[in-house]
């Protein structure tokens, strides 16, 4: 296969609806899990500790603590098994690979939040409250 044809094939199999996220962000990865003849969606929420590669072979490692035990999973971002990826919380870190989280537990294993994301989220909630505010005021005055 020529390199041009290979590139075209790779581009056609890449997902375009992935959100922008970085190492340190808390993400929720929804996977299609096949059990016998049934298929269901299973969520995996944790901190993105690594992004590796590029193109169709790009991988992301996500770590969470479940029942006091650390669990890490590596996903191919463009895999057909991945239903969706959602950024739950932005984190601010200064490393590309967060191996130090493996030795930590409790509060020391937290990742500092990104102020920019938190301010955007607060602004969005404020706008939603303002939009709902006049409607709520009108309906309560009509009830009286």
N, C-alpha and C positions, 0 to 999 in steps of 0.2 A: 504494500500500500504506500503510495507516495505521501510525503509529509503534508502536502496541501490537503489531500483527501482526508488524512488522519486528523488534521486540525479542524476541518469542517465537521467531521463525525463527532469529535470531542465537543465542539461548540454546540452542536444540536442536542447533546445529552446533558448539558449543564442547566441547572435550575436558575431562573432569573428572578424568582420571588423571594430570595433569601434576604433577611434583614441585615443591616450593617452592625456587626458587633466585634468586640475586641477581647483580648485576654483580660480576665478580671471581671467581665460582665457575668451576671447571673442569667442563664438562659434556660428555656424549657424546650426540649426536643421531643416532639411527638412522633413515635415510630409506628409503623404497621407491623403487627406481630401476628404470625400465622400459627394457629393451634389446630392441627387436624385440618378440617375443611372450613373452619371459621377464621375470620380475620378481625382483629380489633386494634384500637389505637392505644398505645401505652406511652405515658409521659415519663420523661427523665429530666428532672430539674436540678441544676447545680451550677457551680462556678466553672467558667471556661478557663482551663489552666494552660491550654496550648493550642495554637493553630499552626499547621504544618503543610507545606506543599502549595500547589497552585493549580488552577485549571480544574479539570474533572477529577483529579486525584487529591484534591484538598481535603485535609482531615482536621477534625477538632476533637480535643479531649475535654471531657466534662467530669467534674468531681463533685460528689455529694456525700454526706454522712447519713447513713440509714441505720437506725437502731444502734448508734454508737460505733458503727463500722464504716470506714471510708470505702466508697465505691467509685471507681473510675471507669468510664466507658469512652471508647474512641469511635467516632462516626465519620464516614465519608460524607461530606456536605452535599454532594450531588447524587447520593444514593437514592434509588427509587423507594427504598424502605422508609425514608424520612418523609413524613407527612407535612410537618411544618416546624419552624423554629421561631420562638418568640423571645425577645429580650425582656426579662422581668425587671432587671435592675442594672444600671451601669456601675462599673467599678473603676477605681483609679489605681493602677499599679505601674511600677517602673521596671517590669521584667517581661520577657517574652515567654517564659516557661516557669510556672509557679510551683516548682517542686517543693519549696519550703512549706507549703500547706500540708504536706503529708505528715510532717512531724508535729504539727500543731493541732490543738483541739480547743473547743470552747470559744471564748471571745478572742483569743489570739489568732484563730483561724479565719477571722473575718477580713473582708477586703473593704477598704475605705471606699465610700460612695463618691461618685462623680458629682460635683456641685452643679455642673452645667446641665446634666440630665435631670437632677432633682429639681432645679429651678424651672426647666421646661415642663416637667410633670406637674408642678404646682401651678404654673401659668395655665396649663390645659384644664386642670381641675377648677381653677378660678373662673375661666371662661365658661365652662359647663355650668357652674353654679350661677353665674350671671344670666346665662341663657334660660336656666330653669327658674331663676328668681322671679322675674316679672310674671311668668305663667302661674307660679305658685301663689303669688300675691293676688292675682286676678281671680283665681278659683276660690280662694278663701273669702274674698269680699263678696263673691256671688252667693256663697253658702249662707252668709249672715242675713 
